[in-house]
Amino acid sequence: MGPLAEEIGWRGFALDRLFSNWKTPMAGLILGIIWGFWHLPLFLFPGSMYYLWGIGSSLFWLFLLRMTALSVLMTLIYVRTNRSILSAVLMHFMFNFTYGFLQPSPSEIHLYGTLLISLVAVIAFFC
């Protein structure tokens, strides 16, 4: 249920407020940075995968970059589906499921996944 509650707040509330001052890609970028740091408490729970990665590690920074890039993509999809919260929820769930399915995984998976999502986000950002 995490993606449902999160996306009602992130895309349904916060993003719409950002649209009043920013164009779509930039609003998604700003929200992505906030969204990434919002997940910071995950890195403070002993025994969690994120705790094992460590704050400030390369996996930590890849996580923040991945969340930011994913937010840009989710924002563009949200806008192109007439601000459908369902589209954001499904994309968020799909992302969580995929990364959860791949755990534990070598650092390279995180690097390549982040690079791929970031590349797609950059292309979408400028299109």
C-alpha positions as YAML, in Angstrom:
chain: A
units: angstrom
residues:
- id: 1
  name: MET
  ca: [0.00, 0.00, 0.00]
- id: 2
  name: GLY
  ca: [3.05, 2.28, 0.23]
- id: 3
  name: PRO
  ca: [2.88, 3.53, -3.35]
- id: 4
  name: LEU
  ca: [-0.82, 4.40, -3.03]
- id: 5
  name: ALA
  ca: [-0.36, 6.58, 0.06]
- id: 6
  name: GLU
  ca: [2.87, 8.11, -1.22]
- id: 7
  name: GLU
  ca: [1.56, 8.99, -4.65]
- id: 8
  name: ILE
  ca: [-1.60, 10.62, -3.35]
- id: 9
  name: GLY
  ca: [0.73, 12.94, -1.46]
- id: 10
  name: TRP
  ca: [3.60, 13.30, -3.91]
- id: 11
  name: ARG
  ca: [1.88, 13.47, -7.30]
- id: 12
  name: GLY
  ca: [-1.66, 14.28, -6.17]
- id: 13
  name: PHE
  ca: [-0.79, 17.08, -3.76]
- id: 14
  name: ALA
  ca: [2.84, 18.26, -3.81]
- id: 15
  name: LEU
  ca: [3.41, 18.06, -7.54]
- id: 16
  name: ASP
  ca: [0.28, 20.02, -8.33]
- id: 17
  name: ARG
  ca: [1.56, 22.78, -6.02]
- id: 18
  name: LEU
  ca: [4.94, 22.79, -7.77]
- id: 19
  name: PHE
  ca: [3.20, 23.23, -11.14]
- id: 20
  name: SER
  ca: [2.13, 26.71, -10.08]
- id: 21
  name: ASN
  ca: [5.79, 27.86, -10.22]
- id: 22
  name: TRP
  ca: [7.60, 25.35, -12.42]
- id: 23
  name: LYS
  ca: [7.18, 23.61, -15.75]
- id: 24
  name: THR
  ca: [6.55, 19.89, -15.75]
- id: 25
  name: PRO
  ca: [10.09, 18.46, -16.02]
- id: 26
  name: MET
  ca: [11.55, 20.89, -13.48]
- id: 27
  name: ALA
  ca: [8.68, 20.26, -11.04]
- id: 28
  name: GLY
  ca: [9.40, 16.52, -11.33]
- id: 29
  name: LEU
  ca: [13.10, 17.14, -10.73]
- id: 30
  name: ILE
  ca: [12.46, 19.25, -7.63]
- id: 31
  name: LEU
  ca: [9.97, 16.73, -6.28]
- id: 32
  name: GLY
  ca: [12.42, 13.91, -6.99]
- id: 33
  name: ILE
  ca: [15.14, 15.49, -4.88]
- id: 34
  name: ILE
  ca: [12.68, 15.99, -2.02]
- id: 35
  name: TRP
  ca: [11.31, 12.46, -2.49]
- id: 36
  name: GLY
  ca: [14.79, 10.95, -2.41]
- id: 37
  name: PHE
  ca: [15.71, 12.65, 0.84]
- id: 38
  name: TRP
  ca: [12.29, 11.75, 2.29]
- id: 39
  name: HIS
  ca: [13.47, 8.14, 2.14]
- id: 40
  name: LEU
  ca: [16.50, 8.99, 4.31]
- id: 41
  name: PRO
  ca: [15.04, 7.30, 7.44]
- id: 42
  name: LEU
  ca: [15.29, 3.96, 5.60]
- id: 43
  name: PHE
  ca: [19.05, 4.29, 5.99]
- id: 44
  name: LEU
  ca: [18.76, 4.60, 9.78]
- id: 45
  name: PHE
  ca: [17.04, 1.26, 10.55]
- id: 46
  name: PRO
  ca: [19.62, -1.35, 11.61]
- id: 47
  name: GLY
  ca: [19.27, -4.58, 9.68]
- id: 48
  name: SER
  ca: [17.63, -3.01, 6.63]
- id: 49
  name: MET
  ca: [19.24, -3.22, 3.24]
- id: 50
  name: TYR
  ca: [19.56, 0.56, 3.19]
- id: 51
  name: TYR
  ca: [21.27, 0.62, 6.58]
- id: 52
  name: LEU
  ca: [23.82, -1.87, 5.27]
- id: 53
  name: TRP
  ca: [24.47, 0.42, 2.31]
- id: 54
  name: GLY
  ca: [25.22, 3.30, 4.66]
- id: 55
  name: ILE
  ca: [24.51, 7.01, 4.41]
- id: 56
  name: GLY
  ca: [27.02, 8.65, 2.10]
- id: 57
  name: SER
  ca: [28.00, 5.42, 0.35]
- id: 58
  name: SER
  ca: [27.97, 5.08, -3.43]
- id: 59
  name: LEU
  ca: [24.75, 3.05, -3.16]
- id: 60
  name: PHE
  ca: [23.19, 5.87, -1.12]
- id: 61
  name: TRP
  ca: [23.97, 8.43, -3.84]
- id: 62
  name: LEU
  ca: [22.80, 6.04, -6.57]
- id: 63
  name: PHE
  ca: [19.54, 5.64, -4.65]
- id: 64
  name: LEU
  ca: [19.01, 9.41, -4.51]
- id: 65
  name: LEU
  ca: [19.80, 9.78, -8.20]
- id: 66
  name: ARG
  ca: [17.49, 6.88, -9.07]
- id: 67
  name: MET
  ca: [14.62, 8.37, -7.05]
- id: 68
  name: THR
  ca: [15.10, 11.76, -8.71]
- id: 69
  name: ALA
  ca: [15.19, 10.27, -12.21]
- id: 70
  name: LEU
  ca: [12.18, 8.08, -11.44]
- id: 71
  name: SER
  ca: [10.29, 11.14, -10.21]
- id: 72
  name: VAL
  ca: [10.91, 12.95, -13.51]
- id: 73
  name: LEU
  ca: [9.56, 9.95, -15.42]
- id: 74
  name: MET
  ca: [6.58, 9.54, -13.11]
- id: 75
  name: THR
  ca: [5.80, 13.25, -13.43]
- id: 76
  name: LEU
  ca: [5.81, 13.10, -17.22]
- id: 77
  name: ILE
  ca: [3.59, 10.02, -17.19]
- id: 78
  name: TYR
  ca: [1.30, 11.61, -14.59]
- id: 79
  name: VAL
  ca: [0.85, 14.68, -16.80]
- id: 80
  name: ARG
  ca: [0.41, 12.68, -20.01]
- id: 81
  name: THR
  ca: [-2.30, 10.55, -18.40]
- id: 82
  name: ASN
  ca: [-4.34, 13.62, -17.43]
- id: 83
  name: ARG
  ca: [-2.94, 13.65, -13.89]
- id: 84
  name: SER
  ca: [-3.86, 10.06, -13.14]
- id: 85
  name: ILE
  ca: [-2.74, 9.08, -9.65]
- id: 86
  name: LEU
  ca: [-3.22, 5.47, -10.73]
- id: 87
  name: SER
  ca: [-0.46, 5.80, -13.35]
- id: 88
  name: ALA
  ca: [1.96, 7.04, -10.68]
- id: 89
  name: VAL
  ca: [0.91, 4.34, -8.21]
- id: 90
  name: LEU
  ca: [1.38, 1.59, -10.80]
- id: 91
  name: MET
  ca: [4.78, 2.88, -11.86]
- id: 92
  name: HIS
  ca: [5.89, 3.23, -8.23]
- id: 93
  name: PHE
  ca: [4.65, -0.28, -7.42]
- id: 94
  name: MET
  ca: [6.34, -1.72, -10.51]
- id: 95
  name: PHE
  ca: [9.61, -0.06, -9.56]
- id: 96
  name: ASN
  ca: [9.42, -1.29, -5.94]
- id: 97
  name: PHE
  ca: [8.51, -4.81, -7.06]
- id: 98
  name: THR
  ca: [11.34, -4.99, -9.58]
- id: 99
  name: TYR
  ca: [14.00, -3.73, -7.21]
- id: 100
  name: GLY
  ca: [12.62, -5.88, -4.39]
- id: 101
  name: PHE
  ca: [12.74, -8.91, -6.66]
- id: 102
  name: LEU
  ca: [16.39, -8.22, -7.50]
- id: 103
  name: GLN
  ca: [17.54, -8.00, -3.86]
- id: 104
  name: PRO
  ca: [20.08, -8.76, -2.71]
- id: 105
  name: SER
  ca: [22.01, -7.78, -5.79]
- id: 106
  name: PRO
  ca: [25.53, -6.70, -6.62]
- id: 107
  name: SER
  ca: [26.32, -2.99, -6.75]
- id: 108
  name: GLU
  ca: [26.55, -3.17, -10.52]
- id: 109
  name: ILE
  ca: [22.81, -3.85, -10.79]
- id: 110
  name: HIS
  ca: [22.14, -0.63, -8.89]
- id: 111
  name: LEU
  ca: [24.60, 1.28, -11.03]
- id: 112
  name: TYR
  ca: [23.24, 0.00, -14.36]
- id: 113
  name: GLY
  ca: [19.61, 0.37, -13.26]
- id: 114
  name: THR
  ca: [20.25, 3.93, -12.12]
- id: 115
  name: LEU
  ca: [22.07, 4.79, -15.34]
- id: 116
  name: LEU
  ca: [19.25, 3.36, -17.43]
- id: 117
  name: ILE
  ca: [16.49, 5.17, -15.52]
- id: 118
  name: SER
  ca: [18.54, 8.38, -15.56]
- id: 119
  name: LEU
  ca: [19.16, 8.15, -19.31]
- id: 120
  name: VAL
  ca: [15.47, 7.63, -20.02]
- id: 121
  name: ALA
  ca: [14.61, 10.53, -17.68]
- id: 122
  name: VAL
  ca: [17.10, 12.86, -19.40]
- id: 123
  name: ILE
  ca: [15.71, 11.95, -22.84]
- id: 124
  name: ALA
  ca: [12.14, 12.42, -21.60]
- id: 125
  name: PHE
  ca: [13.10, 15.68, -19.86]
- id: 126
  name: PHE
  ca: [14.22, 17.23, -23.16]
- id: 127
  name: CYS
  ca: [11.48, 15.75, -25.38]
...
